[in-house]
Amino acid sequence: MPSEPPTPLAKRLAWFVALWLAGVAAVATVAFLLRFWMKLG
């Protein structure tokens, strides 16, 4: 069973940054929707 070479650091960092930004965007979207919903009430 051949071992695969490790993923380059740049690619791993790119994935980390992309997933982090997606998480931040999701939290910001929820916060915005909650604010909008509370203003309607």
MARZABA-987398 format. One record per atom (N, C-alpha, C, O): atom name; residue in one letter; x, y, z; residue number from 1. Coordinates in nm, 4 decimals, padded with zeros to 6 digits, m for minus. Layout:
N
   atomo   residuo       east      north         up   num
      CA         A          X          Y          Z   NUM
...
***
This chain:
41
   atomo   residuo       east      north         up   num
       N         M    00.0854   m00.1187    00.0000     1
      CA         M    00.0000    00.0000    00.0000     1
       C         M    00.0894    00.1243    00.0000     1
       O         M    00.1509    00.1563    00.1018     1
       N         P    00.0970    00.1940   m00.1131     2
      CA         P    00.1848    00.3110   m00.1189     2
       C         P    00.1273    00.4275   m00.0388     2
       O         P    00.0073    00.4543   m00.0434     2
       N         S    00.2136    00.4954    00.0338     3
      CA         S    00.1656    00.6117    00.1100     3
       C         S    00.1657    00.7340    00.0197     3
       O         S    00.2601    00.7573   m00.0558     3
       N         E    00.0583    00.8115    00.0286     4
      CA         E    00.0475    00.9305   m00.0552     4
       C         E    00.1357    01.0411    00.0016     4
       O         E    00.1513    01.0518    00.1233     4
       N         P    00.1933    01.1234   m00.0858     5
      CA         P    00.2749    01.2342   m00.0346     5
       C         P    00.1879    01.3349    00.0408     5
       O         P    00.0711    01.3531    00.0066     5
       N         P    00.2426    01.3992    00.1412     6
      CA         P    00.1613    01.4952    00.2166     6
       C         P    00.1181    01.6128    00.1292     6
       O         P    00.1883    01.6527    00.0363     6
       N         T    00.0029    01.6662    00.1608     7
      CA         T   m00.0490    01.7800    00.0862     7
       C         T    00.0394    01.9018    00.1111     7
       O         T    00.0839    01.9233    00.2238     7
       N         P    00.0653    01.9811    00.0088     8
      CA         P    00.1475    02.1009    00.0286     8
       C         P    00.0853    02.1949    00.1320     8
       O         P   m00.0368    02.2049    00.1443     8
       N         L    00.1719    02.2626    00.2050     9
      CA         L    00.1265    02.3525    00.3108     9
       C         L    00.0354    02.4615    00.2564     9
       O         L   m00.0636    02.4973    00.3203     9
       N         A    00.0676    02.5142    00.1396    10
      CA         A   m00.0136    02.6221    00.0823    10
       C         A   m00.1575    02.5759    00.0576    10
       O         A   m00.2528    02.6500    00.0819    10
       N         K   m00.1714    02.4523    00.0091    11
      CA         K   m00.3070    02.4014   m00.0191    11
       C         K   m00.3841    02.3807    00.1109    11
       O         K   m00.5029    02.4118    00.1184    11
       N         R   m00.3158    02.3276    00.2143    12
      CA         R   m00.3831    02.3085    00.3427    12
       C         R   m00.4237    02.4421    00.4038    12
       O         R   m00.5327    02.4553    00.4594    12
       N         L   m00.3351    02.5413    00.3929    13
      CA         L   m00.3686    02.6736    00.4458    13
       C         L   m00.4839    02.7363    00.3684    13
       O         L   m00.5689    02.8035    00.4269    13
       N         A   m00.4871    02.7149    00.2378    14
      CA         A   m00.5965    02.7685    00.1566    14
       C         A   m00.7296    02.7070    00.1994    14
       O         A   m00.8300    02.7774    00.2104    14
       N         W   m00.7306    02.5764    00.2233    15
      CA         W   m00.8530    02.5115    00.2703    15
       C         W   m00.8943    02.5648    00.4071    15
       O         W   m01.0121    02.5908    00.4316    15
       N         F   m00.7963    02.5807    00.4958    16
      CA         F   m00.8258    02.6324    00.6296    16
       C         F   m00.8880    02.7713    00.6209    16
       O         F   m00.9884    02.7991    00.6865    16
       N         V   m00.8284    02.8583    00.5399    17
      CA         V   m00.8805    02.9946    00.5260    17
       C         V   m01.0196    02.9930    00.4631    17
       O         V   m01.1080    03.0674    00.5056    17
       N         A   m01.0389    02.9084    00.3619    18
      CA         A   m01.1692    02.9020    00.2963    18
       C         A   m01.2772    02.8544    00.3926    18
       O         A   m01.3866    02.9108    00.3958    18
       N         L   m01.2477    02.7514    00.4706    19
      CA         L   m01.3469    02.7012    00.5654    19
       C         L   m01.3712    02.8017    00.6776    19
       O         L   m01.4844    02.8161    00.7239    19
       N         W   m01.2662    02.8717    00.7219    20
      CA         W   m01.2824    02.9726    00.8258    20
       C         W   m01.3708    03.0858    00.7758    20
       O         W   m01.4605    03.1310    00.8470    20
       N         L   m01.3457    03.1320    00.6526    21
      CA         L   m01.4280    03.2396    00.5958    21
       C         L   m01.5730    03.1954    00.5777    21
       O         L   m01.6651    03.2743    00.5985    21
       N         A   m01.5933    03.0700    00.5392    22
      CA         A   m01.7296    03.0194    00.5243    22
       C         A   m01.8010    03.0186    00.6594    22
       O         A   m01.9193    03.0517    00.6675    22
       N         G   m01.7293    02.9808    00.7650    23
      CA         G   m01.7883    02.9820    00.8989    23
       C         G   m01.8225    03.1220    00.9443    23
       O         G   m01.9301    03.1457    00.9992    23
       N         V   m01.7315    03.2148    00.9216    24
      CA         V   m01.7569    03.3544    00.9590    24
       C         V   m01.8753    03.4090    00.8805    24
       O         V   m01.9598    03.4789    00.9364    24
       N         A   m01.8820    03.3780    00.7526    25
      CA         A   m01.9933    03.4253    00.6705    25
       C         A   m02.1262    03.3668    00.7183    25
       O         A   m02.2282    03.4359    00.7180    25
       N         A   m02.1254    03.2415    00.7590    26
      CA         A   m02.2488    03.1782    00.8077    26
       C         A   m02.2954    03.2457    00.9366    26
       O         A   m02.4141    03.2744    00.9521    26
       N         V   m02.2028    03.2711    01.0289    27
      CA         V   m02.2396    03.3373    01.1548    27
       C         V   m02.2893    03.4786    01.1281    27
       O         V   m02.3874    03.5218    01.1887    27
       N         A   m02.2236    03.5510    01.0390    28
      CA         A   m02.2657    03.6872    01.0060    28
       C         A   m02.4047    03.6876    00.9427    28
       O         A   m02.4856    03.7760    00.9708    28
       N         T   m02.4323    03.5892    00.8576    29
      CA         T   m02.5638    03.5807    00.7947    29
       C         T   m02.6726    03.5556    00.8985    29
       O         T   m02.7782    03.6188    00.8948    29
       N         V   m02.6470    03.4642    00.9904    30
      CA         V   m02.7446    03.4364    01.0964    30
       C         V   m02.7660    03.5603    01.1824    30
       O         V   m02.8797    03.5928    01.2169    30
       N         A   m02.6575    03.6300    01.2175    31
      CA         A   m02.6703    03.7511    01.2987    31
       C         A   m02.7521    03.8573    01.2253    31
       O         A   m02.8380    03.9224    01.2849    31
       N         F   m02.7252    03.8744    01.0963    32
      CA         F   m02.8001    03.9724    01.0177    32
       C         F   m02.9486    03.9365    01.0121    32
       O         F   m03.0347    04.0230    01.0284    32
       N         L   m02.9779    03.8079    00.9889    33
      CA         L   m03.1181    03.7655    00.9816    33
       C         L   m03.1884    03.7840    01.1157    33
       O         L   m03.3048    03.8240    01.1196    33
       N         L   m03.1189    03.7553    01.2256    34
      CA         L   m03.1793    03.7760    01.3576    34
       C         L   m03.2071    03.9237    01.3832    34
       O         L   m03.3124    03.9589    01.4364    34
       N         R   m03.1136    04.0094    01.3458    35
      CA         R   m03.1378    04.1534    01.3623    35
       C         R   m03.2570    04.1983    01.2801    35
       O         R   m03.3431    04.2718    01.3285    35
       N         F   m03.2617    04.1537    01.1556    36
      CA         F   m03.3724    04.1911    01.0663    36
       C         F   m03.5056    04.1430    01.1231    36
       O         F   m03.6050    04.2156    01.1200    36
       N         W   m03.5070    04.0205    01.1747    37
      CA         W   m03.6286    03.9610    01.2297    37
       C         W   m03.6734    04.0369    01.3542    37
       O         W   m03.7930    04.0579    01.3745    37
       N         M   m03.5780    04.0783    01.4377    38
      CA         M   m03.6123    04.1498    01.5605    38
       C         M   m03.6639    04.2901    01.5293    38
       O         M   m03.7480    04.3419    01.6027    38
       N         K   m03.6151    04.3527    01.4215    39
      CA         K   m03.6652    04.4850    01.3845    39
       C         K   m03.8099    04.4775    01.3367    39
       O         K   m03.8868    04.5718    01.3552    39
       N         L   m03.8472    04.3638    01.2746    40
      CA         L   m03.9835    04.3485    01.2269    40
       C         L   m04.0825    04.3369    01.3426    40
       O         L   m04.1972    04.3799    01.3310    40
       N         G   m04.0388    04.2797    01.4526    41
      CA         G   m04.1260    04.2520    01.5654    41
       C         G   m04.1627    04.3702    01.6499    41
       O         G   m04.2362    04.3558    01.7476    41
***
